């Protein structure tokens, strides 16, 4: 919406049946989301991406 894409187009992209549903997600701007994230505390633990154990990957591959 910030670059001029109409809310109805965004609703179609997201697969929403009604444009009103999309409004829930577009009320907060990126700046508002960045401000909210800046106020949070980092989690305890090692940062990084989750890497599932090999046995889980093997199980999922067998499905």
Helices and strands as residue ranges (DSSP letters): H 7-14, H 19-26, H 30-38, H 54-62
